[in-house]
Amino acid sequence: MTKPVKTREEMEREGWKESSLTVGQHLERTVEMYEELGFEVYLEEVDPKDCEECTACYQSGKEKLYRVYTKPLNLEPGRKRSA
């Protein structure tokens, strides 16, 4: 599921939308839910120190933090999904 890191601009051009920032079992449930709803999922490992959000819990637990991007499976590159 983890792929090479792309810039945010590249992700948006390809139709990806940032959906969440999460870890552990919640990450697994999030990925399963989006896949069941017909979305493709892209995971980007994130260093908690690089996040704007509070990540003290993630850092103390030494868990790998992931940014979750999603897009519908049938969305063509370059086409944006309506909000």
ABEGO torsion letter per residue (X at the ends): XBBBBBBAAAAAAAGBBBABBBBEAAAAAAAAAAAAAGBBBBBBBBBAAABABBAAAAAAAGBBBBBBBBBBAABBBGBBBBX
